[in-house]
Amino acid sequence: MAVMRVALFALCLMATPALADPSFDCAKAKGDVETTICNEDNADLALKDSVMDRLFQALKKSGGHAVTLAAQPAWLKTRDACGTDVDCLTKAYDSRLAELAHEAGDTTRITGNFHSGLSGGQDAGDAFVVREDDGTLTGYISTVTGAAQNTCDVAFEGANPIGDAFVWDDPETTGSEDDFCRILFRPSSGMLRIDSDTCQTYCGANASFDGSYAGVK
C-alpha cells in the first residue's frame, strides 16, 4: 500500500519539476540513495529532500537548535543504509522531517502523511504536508475517485496560515473564475480536512481532493 501511494504522488510531482528538485545536483548524484532520489519515479523523495534542506538551513541560521541539528549525521547514516529501498527512504525522510518541522515551530505536529477513504466506499486519497519554518505548508495530494478511477494530483508550496487553517492559491492560474484553484487545509486532532475550489485542472472527470484525511503513523 505504501509503495502504491508513493507511485501516485510521484505522478503529480513529475508534472511540477520546480517542486521536485532535491537539495543536490542530480547531474552529480553519487551512490544508491542520491541516484534513487533523482529517479523521475521518486519525485516525492526529491521534494522531501529539498524541504528537509530548507528546514535544516533555517534552524542553523536561527540558532538554538544544537541538539536537533547534531542528530543529522546519525540520521544520514540511517538513510544511506536504505540504499535503493524507496519505502525505507520514505519512512526515513518522513520521520526526520517531522522532527525538524517540530523544532522549527510545528507545535501542532501537522507535518506527516494523511489518508482518506473518500465518499462512496471505492474512493481514496493520500496527502503529505510539512510545515516550513515560515509557517507555510508544502506538500502534495493524490486521490482516486469512482469506478473509472479518475485521479486528482497536485503538488504545492506556500499554503498560507489563516486562523486555524491554511490556504493555497495556485500561482499558475490566470485569476479568472474559469482558471483558478484554491485549496483549504484544516488540521485538527490527527485529522486534515481538505476542501478545494475550481481545481479541475488537476483532476479527471468527477474527481476531487475534498475529504477528511486521517493521520497515518
C-alpha positions in Angstrom: 0.0 0.0 0.0 2.8 2.4 0.9 4.5 1.8 -2.4 1.3 2.4 -4.3 0.7 5.7 -2.6 4.3 6.8 -3.4 3.7 6.0 -7.1 0.6 8.1 -7.1 2.4 11.0 -5.5 5.3 10.7 -8.0 2.9 11.1 -10.9 1.8 14.6 -9.7 5.3 15.7 -8.9 6.6 14.8 -12.3 4.3 17.4 -13.7 5.8 20.1 -11.4 9.6 19.8 -11.7 10.2 23.1 -9.9 8.9 21.5 -6.7 10.7 18.2 -7.2 14.4 19.3 -7.3 16.3 17.8 -4.4 18.9 19.7 -2.4 21.7 18.4 -4.6 22.5 18.4 -8.3 21.1 15.2 -9.8 23.7 15.5 -12.6 26.3 14.9 -10.0 24.3 12.3 -8.0 26.5 9.8 -6.1 25.7 6.5 -4.6 22.4 4.5 -4.4 20.5 6.9 -2.3 21.1 10.1 -4.4 20.5 8.1 -7.6 17.2 6.7 -6.3 16.0 10.2 -5.2 16.8 11.6 -8.6 14.8 8.8 -10.4 11.8 10.5 -12.0 9.5 7.9 -10.4 10.6 9.2 -6.9 9.8 12.9 -7.3 8.2 12.8 -3.8 11.5 11.9 -2.3 13.2 14.7 -4.2 10.6 17.2 -2.8 11.1 15.9 0.8 14.9 16.2 0.4 14.5 19.8 -0.7 12.2 20.7 2.1 14.5 19.0 4.6 17.4 21.0 3.5 15.4 24.2 3.8 14.3 23.4 7.3 17.8 22.3 8.3 19.4 25.5 7.0 16.7 27.7 8.6 17.4 26.0 12.0 21.1 26.6 11.6 20.6 30.2 10.8 18.2 30.9 13.6 20.4 29.3 16.3 19.4 27.5 19.5 18.8 24.1 17.9 22.1 22.4 18.5 20.7 19.0 19.8 18.4 18.5 16.9 21.0 19.6 14.3 23.6 17.4 15.9 21.4 14.3 15.1 21.7 14.9 11.4 24.9 12.8 10.7 23.3 9.8 12.5 20.2 10.2 10.5 22.1 10.4 7.3 23.8 7.0 8.1 20.3 5.5 8.7 19.0 7.0 5.5 22.0 5.8 3.5 21.6 2.3 4.8 18.3 2.2 2.9 20.1 2.1 -0.4 17.6 1.8 -3.2 14.7 0.8 -1.0 12.1 3.5 -1.7 9.8 2.5 1.2 12.7 2.7 3.6 13.8 6.1 2.3 10.3 7.4 2.5 10.0 6.4 6.2 13.4 7.9 7.0 12.5 11.2 5.4 9.1 11.4 6.9 10.4 10.8 10.4 13.2 13.3 10.2 11.0 15.9 8.5 8.6 15.7 11.4 11.4 16.2 13.9 12.9 19.2 12.1 9.5 20.8 11.4 8.5 20.5 15.1 11.8 22.2 16.0 11.0 24.9 13.5 7.7 25.7 15.1 5.3 22.9 14.1 3.8 22.7 17.6 0.5 21.1 16.3 2.6 18.5 14.5 0.6 18.8 11.3 3.7 17.5 9.3 3.1 14.0 8.1 1.0 11.6 6.0 -2.8 11.5 5.8 -5.2 9.1 4.2 -8.9 9.2 3.4 -11.4 6.7 2.2 -13.5 9.3 0.4 -17.2 9.1 -0.1 -18.7 6.1 -2.0 -16.5 3.4 -0.5 -14.3 2.9 -3.5 -12.6 6.3 -3.4 -9.3 7.0 -1.7 -7.0 9.9 -1.1 -3.5 10.5 0.3 -1.7 13.7 1.3 1.6 14.6 2.7 2.2 18.1 4.2 5.1 19.7 6.0 5.1 22.9 7.9 8.1 25.1 6.9 9.9 27.4 9.1 8.0 30.5 7.8 4.7 28.8 8.9 3.5 27.9 5.4 2.7 24.3 4.2 4.4 22.4 1.4 3.2 19.0 0.1 1.1 17.1 -2.3 -2.3 15.4 -2.6 -3.3 12.4 -4.7 -6.8 10.9 -5.0 -8.6 8.2 -6.9 -12.4 8.6 -7.5 -15.1 6.3 -8.8 -15.3 3.1 -10.7 -13.4 4.8 -13.6 -10.6 5.5 -11.1 -10.3 9.2 -12.1 -7.4 10.9 -10.4 -6.6 14.3 -8.8 -2.9 15.1 -8.3 -1.3 18.3 -7.2 2.0 19.4 -5.6 2.0 22.8 -3.8 4.1 25.1 -1.6 3.4 28.3 0.2 -0.1 27.4 1.6 -0.5 30.4 4.0 -1.8 30.2 7.5 -5.1 31.9 8.1 -6.5 31.4 11.6 -6.6 27.7 12.3 -6.3 26.8 8.6 -4.0 27.1 5.6 -4.9 28.3 2.1 -3.1 27.6 -1.1 -3.9 29.7 -4.2 -2.4 28.2 -7.4 0.2 30.6 -8.6 -0.1 29.2 -12.2 -3.7 30.2 -12.7 -4.7 33.3 -14.6 -7.0 34.7 -12.0 -10.2 34.2 -14.0 -13.1 32.3 -12.5 -12.6 29.5 -15.0 -8.9 29.1 -14.4 -8.4 29.3 -10.6 -7.6 26.7 -8.0 -7.8 27.3 -4.2 -7.3 24.5 -1.6 -8.1 24.9 2.1 -6.4 22.8 4.7 -8.0 22.5 8.2 -5.9 20.4 10.7 -7.4 19.1 13.9 -6.6 16.3 16.3 -4.8 14.0 13.9 -7.1 14.8 11.0 -6.7 17.0 8.0 -9.8 18.4 6.2 -9.2 19.3 2.6 -11.6 21.4 0.5 -10.9 22.7 -2.9 -12.5 25.3 -5.3 -12.4 25.0 -9.1 -9.3 22.8 -9.2 -10.4 20.6 -12.1 -7.1 21.5 -13.9 -5.6 18.9 -11.7 -8.4 16.3 -11.8 -10.1 13.8 -14.1 -13.8 13.9 -14.6 -15.9 14.0 -11.4 -12.7 13.6 -9.3 -11.9 15.8 -6.3 -9.4 16.4 -3.5 -12.2 17.1 -0.9 -12.5 15.0 2.2 -11.4 14.3 5.7 -8.0 12.7 5.9 -6.7 10.8 9.0 -3.1 10.9 10.1 -1.0 7.9 9.2 1.5 6.7 11.7 
